[in-house]
């Protein structure tokens, strides 16, 4: 079911019935135009609100309706903002202030006082904006004629962020094992994260997963292995190891369906009862929208799930990543991003090959994984860090590029990128801000999208490059 964003028009009782009827008619026409262009959410006209009681009632209804993810407010006429205080203090969903007008151009030959009194958002929206600023609402603002492509894009980007914010408030993260021993950046305050982001982050014994894996029927595992062989290039004769990952995929999916989890973590240091580290299985789960963070990194797992939700319907890939190694050729520096196994299929630019190789750490059997070269294009690498005094989102602007040469012996999928504006300044700022080695990389979202989400979460957002 499509989520809803309400279009609310601000006015007041002072205007005569004729002006208010016209405001209502224009607002409905505008909403229908915007809704017809909306790629994912339904934009629905709420009505024109004219006093404190109506605004308060609107806020309560929006808060209460599970399907509504946010509101758009526009003041067609003047709407004295003291009447908005009670309702805006009550509203707990994202708001976009649309500073626009029903008419694009001024009718110079016919304009009279009646026209000015009906079309005064230049005036009314400033009054409304003042109270939003005074209440420190962190709301988004879109400016310009509502039919302009740039204005529509901002409305729909807001709607996607509002939908991701709603998703975030309902997100459960399953943790198998704790964080990798001694690692700092993957730690954090899970209680504060639930207060800020809504994330319910809880642990599940790896033994429970091992039991779930043992319950997977042989025929189901064989059928899924056959599906792998159809979709990817089988570059191994060790089908038993591949089938083991098929069991993990089936078991993890069942586990997550049962507990309602949308993201998970594991760690190679705690795999008791499992033969391999989940590799191919994790790559497949990420492709179905499940967030993942390695080594117990629940912040990146959850952020990945939220960003994948926000990126739905947009072209490009989004998923878990790690800055691994560099090509430091002067003025042409590149980052090689990968992980031990778990590189998202969303980054595949070549047909993935199924390979089985020994993993040097963890002391388990050689795991199957999907290996491929990465996509290209402008993107972002995003890190969510806990600085002790609160969370901070760090966004690096990057450009994914073709790897300069084939890497035949590298047994994992990889992407490569340039740090913007240049390697030295970008990496220096990242390190100075305390950014992690784990990130969520996306070529579907941009820094503005992340700033919008950070504002909804009410956390600082640093953009680099
Ligand atoms: Mn890692």
Boltz pocket constraint, residues with backbone or C-beta under 6 A from the ligand:
constraints:
  - pocket:
      binder: B
      contacts: [[A, 294], [A, 295], [A, 322], [A, 339], [A, 438]]
      max_distance: 6.0
